[in-house]
Amino acid sequence: MEKTKVTYEYFLLGESVPVRVAFNDKGMKMGAEVPNREKGELVQDATYLSRLERSFEVEKITEQQFREKAESMLGKSLE
């Protein structure tokens, strides 16, 4: 069975929420991950896909910026 290649793009929603969006090898959105303070980890939350499309406050960011924002929100490293 052929494995699907996943790529990511990173966004900042509303100047505060870093969002990582996963795309399949055909460029279709597969899901989104955001930091969850209560769980202390990244969680999948597909509702952010529509939030990104509807919001006027969306900025594309780098992977490093995503990591820094997420780690700041979680209070720990993503490693």
C-alpha positions in Angstrom: 0.0 0.0 0.0 1.3 3.4 -1.0 1.9 5.9 1.9 0.4 9.4 1.5 3.0 12.2 1.7 1.9 14.8 4.2 3.0 18.4 4.0 2.2 21.3 6.4 1.5 25.0 6.3 1.5 27.1 9.4 -0.8 30.0 10.3 -1.5 32.4 13.1 -5.2 33.0 13.8 -6.2 36.2 15.5 -2.6 37.1 16.4 -2.6 34.4 19.1 -3.5 30.8 18.0 -0.8 28.9 16.0 -2.4 26.4 13.6 -0.6 23.6 11.7 -2.6 22.5 8.6 -1.8 19.1 7.1 -2.2 18.6 3.3 -2.1 15.3 1.4 0.0 14.7 -1.7 -2.8 16.2 -3.9 -2.8 19.4 -1.9 -6.1 18.7 -0.1 -6.5 19.8 3.5 -6.6 16.8 5.8 -6.7 18.4 9.2 -5.5 21.0 11.7 -3.5 20.9 14.9 -3.5 23.5 17.6 -2.0 23.8 21.1 -4.3 22.8 23.9 -3.3 24.3 27.3 -5.4 21.9 29.3 -3.9 18.8 27.8 -0.4 20.3 27.4 0.0 19.1 23.8 -1.0 19.7 20.2 -4.5 18.3 19.5 -6.3 17.7 16.2 -9.2 20.1 15.7 -10.7 20.2 12.2 -12.9 23.2 13.2 -9.9 25.4 12.7 -9.9 24.7 9.0 -13.2 26.7 8.6 -12.0 29.3 11.2 -9.0 30.0 9.0 -11.1 30.4 5.9 -13.7 32.7 7.6 -11.4 34.9 9.7 -9.9 38.2 8.5 -7.1 37.8 11.0 -5.0 35.0 9.5 -1.3 35.3 8.9 0.9 32.6 7.3 3.9 31.9 9.4 7.0 29.7 9.3 7.4 26.4 11.0 9.8 28.0 13.5 7.3 30.7 14.4 4.6 28.0 14.8 6.9 26.1 17.1 7.7 29.1 19.2 4.1 30.2 19.6 2.9 26.7 20.4 5.7 26.1 23.0 4.9 29.5 24.6 1.3 28.5 24.9 2.0 25.1 26.3 4.9 26.1 28.5 7.1 23.3 27.2 9.0 22.1 24.2 7.2 20.2 21.4 10.1 17.8 21.2 
